[in-house]
Amino acid sequence: MTIFGESAGAACTHLLMLAPKTQGLFHKAILQSGTALCSWAEQEPTNRAYWLAIQLGYKGENVDKAVLSFLSNISGSKIIKLEDGLRQPHEKDERIFFPFTPVVEPYQSQNGLLTKPFKDLLITAWSNEIPILLGFTADEGMLHYNETVKNPHLVNELGDCVAVLPKIVKKECDVQKCKELGLHLREAHFGNAKPHYSKNLYQYLEVVYEAANIFNISN
């Protein structure tokens, strides 16, 4: 059996390829426009569920079991309405577009699916032995069009492009190396020009896509 996913579906497909418990459930995979290593596919735990519960009227402590119990009794439509408001201003500047993503499970249990960082799981994944087709389409950066139109400063204040580098790159490289990578990315898309929303919107969208996807694929 072959499984296939596009964008977030591709990241989910890749996560299934990394999970030890899924071994043998499928025999080939196609990833279109995404992987588990894309910067938008994994975030560090930041108590978002607790913040969401507070916004919905929760009065208790930040205890996982209690927060889960509260949120389980809230309608999905109410949660969706508040979801985007959980992103802080600095997260928008860091190009974090989704408040909730898959995370490494903090508890060890018999039913645990992803209990290690995704990059660590990749090294010994059972799916390293099966065929995989990986690809993307033109103009992938259009995913970020609406967000950028609402926040033109994301282009105007791009600077050395370090802000768009994935967290995994910034975590593993020193400040100087990050600046070198950022400037290389900037030069490749803007040359010597200073990026500006009115002139360089589509180049910016290409930069965001390349930083979020290609850097992670190469890692």
C-alpha positions as CSV (number, residue, x, y, z in Angstrom):
1,M,0.0,0.0,0.0
2,T,1.2,3.6,-0.8
3,I,0.2,6.6,1.3
4,F,0.2,10.1,0.0
5,G,-0.1,13.6,1.5
6,E,0.1,17.2,0.4
7,S,1.4,20.1,2.5
8,A,0.2,19.4,6.1
9,G,-0.9,16.0,4.8
10,A,2.7,15.4,3.6
11,A,4.1,16.3,7.0
12,C,1.6,13.9,8.6
13,T,2.5,11.2,6.1
14,H,6.2,11.7,7.0
15,L,5.4,11.6,10.7
16,L,3.8,8.2,10.2
17,M,7.0,7.1,8.5
18,L,8.9,8.1,11.6
19,A,6.6,6.5,14.2
20,P,7.9,3.0,15.2
21,K,4.3,1.8,15.8
22,T,3.4,2.2,12.2
23,Q,6.0,-0.1,10.9
24,G,4.6,-2.4,8.1
25,L,1.3,-0.6,7.7
26,F,2.3,0.8,4.3
27,H,5.1,0.1,1.9
28,K,5.6,3.2,-0.2
29,A,5.0,7.0,0.4
30,I,4.6,10.2,-1.6
31,L,5.3,13.6,0.1
32,Q,4.0,16.6,-1.9
33,S,5.0,20.0,-0.6
34,G,5.9,19.2,2.9
35,T,7.9,17.0,5.4
36,A,8.0,16.5,9.1
37,L,11.2,18.6,9.2
38,C,9.6,21.8,7.7
39,S,9.7,24.6,10.3
40,W,5.9,25.0,10.2
41,A,5.4,21.3,11.1
42,E,6.9,21.1,14.5
43,Q,7.1,23.7,17.3
44,E,8.4,23.6,20.8
45,P,5.8,23.2,23.6
46,T,4.7,26.7,24.7
47,N,1.6,26.1,26.9
48,R,-0.7,27.0,24.0
49,A,-3.4,24.6,25.2
50,Y,-3.4,26.4,28.6
51,W,-3.5,29.8,26.9
52,L,-6.4,28.6,24.8
53,A,-8.3,27.3,27.8
54,I,-7.8,30.6,29.6
55,Q,-9.3,32.5,26.7
56,L,-12.3,30.2,26.8
57,G,-12.9,30.8,30.5
58,Y,-10.7,28.2,32.3
59,K,-9.9,29.3,35.9
60,G,-7.7,26.4,37.0
61,E,-4.0,25.7,37.1
62,N,-1.7,24.8,34.2
63,V,-2.2,21.0,34.7
64,D,-2.4,19.0,31.5
65,K,-5.2,16.6,32.7
66,A,-7.4,19.5,33.9
67,V,-6.8,21.6,30.8
68,L,-7.6,18.6,28.6
69,S,-10.8,17.9,30.5
70,F,-11.9,21.5,30.1
71,L,-11.2,21.8,26.4
72,S,-12.9,18.4,25.7
73,N,-16.2,20.1,26.7
74,I,-15.7,23.1,24.4
75,S,-17.2,23.1,20.9
76,G,-14.8,22.9,18.0
77,S,-16.2,26.1,16.5
78,K,-15.3,28.2,19.5
79,I,-11.8,26.8,19.5
80,I,-11.3,27.6,15.8
81,K,-12.4,31.2,16.3
82,L,-9.7,31.8,19.0
83,E,-7.0,29.7,17.5
84,D,-5.1,32.3,15.4
85,G,-5.3,34.9,18.3
86,L,-2.8,32.7,20.2
87,R,0.1,33.8,18.0
88,Q,2.1,36.5,19.7
89,P,3.4,39.5,17.7
90,H,7.0,38.2,17.8
91,E,5.9,34.9,16.5
92,K,4.4,36.5,13.4
93,D,7.7,38.3,12.9
94,E,9.4,34.9,13.2
95,R,7.1,33.5,10.5
96,I,5.3,31.1,12.8
97,F,2.0,30.8,10.9
98,F,0.2,28.0,12.9
99,P,-0.5,28.1,16.7
100,F,-0.8,24.4,16.9
101,T,1.3,21.7,15.3
102,P,2.4,18.1,16.1
103,V,4.8,18.0,19.0
104,V,7.0,15.5,20.7
105,E,4.8,13.7,23.3
106,P,6.0,14.7,26.8
107,Y,4.9,11.5,28.4
108,Q,6.2,8.0,27.9
109,S,3.3,5.5,27.5
110,Q,2.4,2.3,25.8
111,N,0.4,4.2,23.2
112,G,3.0,6.9,22.6
113,L,3.5,7.6,18.9
114,L,6.2,10.4,18.6
115,T,8.3,10.4,21.8
116,K,11.5,11.8,20.3
117,P,12.4,14.9,18.3
118,F,11.4,14.2,14.7
119,K,15.0,14.7,13.4
120,D,16.2,12.0,15.8
121,L,13.5,9.6,14.8
122,L,14.6,10.1,11.1
123,I,18.0,8.5,11.7
124,T,16.7,5.0,12.6
125,A,13.2,5.2,11.0
126,W,11.9,1.9,9.7
127,S,10.7,3.8,6.6
128,N,14.3,4.4,5.5
129,E,13.9,1.0,3.8
130,I,10.9,1.8,1.7
131,P,10.6,3.8,-1.6
132,I,9.6,7.5,-1.2
133,L,8.7,10.2,-3.8
134,L,9.3,13.7,-2.7
135,G,8.3,16.8,-4.6
136,F,6.7,20.3,-4.7
137,T,5.0,22.7,-7.1
138,A,5.7,26.2,-8.3
139,D,4.6,29.2,-6.3
140,E,4.4,27.3,-3.0
141,G,5.1,30.6,-1.1
142,M,1.6,31.8,-2.0
143,L,0.5,30.0,1.2
144,H,1.8,33.1,3.0
145,Y,0.2,35.7,0.7
146,N,-2.7,36.7,2.9
147,E,-0.5,36.9,6.1
148,T,2.0,39.1,4.3
149,V,-0.6,41.4,2.8
150,K,-1.9,42.1,6.3
151,N,1.7,42.6,7.6
152,P,3.8,44.4,5.0
153,H,6.5,45.1,7.6
154,L,7.5,41.4,7.2
155,V,9.0,42.4,3.9
156,N,10.1,45.9,4.6
157,E,12.0,44.9,7.8
158,L,13.4,41.7,6.4
159,G,17.0,42.9,6.9
160,D,19.6,40.1,6.8
161,C,16.9,37.4,6.4
162,V,17.9,35.7,9.6
163,A,14.3,36.0,10.9
164,V,13.1,33.6,8.2
165,L,15.6,30.9,8.9
166,P,14.1,27.8,10.6
167,K,14.6,27.5,14.3
168,I,16.5,24.3,13.8
169,V,19.1,26.2,11.8
170,K,19.3,29.1,14.3
171,K,19.7,26.6,17.1
172,E,22.5,24.6,15.5
173,C,24.5,27.5,14.0
174,D,26.2,30.4,15.7
175,V,25.2,34.0,15.1
176,Q,27.8,34.6,12.4
177,K,26.9,31.5,10.5
178,C,23.2,32.4,10.6
179,K,23.9,35.8,9.3
180,E,25.9,34.3,6.4
181,L,23.1,32.0,5.5
182,G,20.5,34.7,5.8
183,L,22.5,37.1,3.6
184,H,23.1,34.4,1.0
185,L,19.4,33.8,0.9
186,R,18.7,37.5,0.6
187,E,21.2,38.0,-2.2
188,A,19.8,35.0,-4.2
189,H,16.4,36.6,-4.2
190,F,16.9,40.3,-4.0
191,G,20.4,40.9,-5.2
192,N,21.7,44.2,-3.7
193,A,18.3,45.8,-3.4
194,K,16.6,46.4,-0.1
195,P,13.4,44.3,0.0
196,H,10.2,46.4,-0.1
197,Y,6.6,45.2,0.0
198,S,5.5,47.2,-3.0
199,K,8.2,45.9,-5.2
200,N,9.3,42.5,-3.9
201,L,6.2,40.7,-2.5
202,Y,6.6,37.7,-4.7
203,Q,10.3,37.4,-4.1
204,Y,9.6,37.5,-0.4
205,L,7.1,34.7,-0.7
206,E,9.8,32.6,-2.5
207,V,12.2,33.3,0.3
208,V,9.8,32.2,3.0
209,Y,9.1,29.0,1.2
210,E,12.7,28.2,0.5
211,A,13.7,28.9,4.1
212,A,10.9,26.9,5.6
213,N,11.2,23.9,3.3
214,I,14.5,23.5,1.4
215,F,16.7,24.2,4.3
216,N,15.0,21.5,6.3
217,I,15.0,19.0,3.5
218,S,18.7,19.5,3.1
219,N,19.2,18.9,6.8
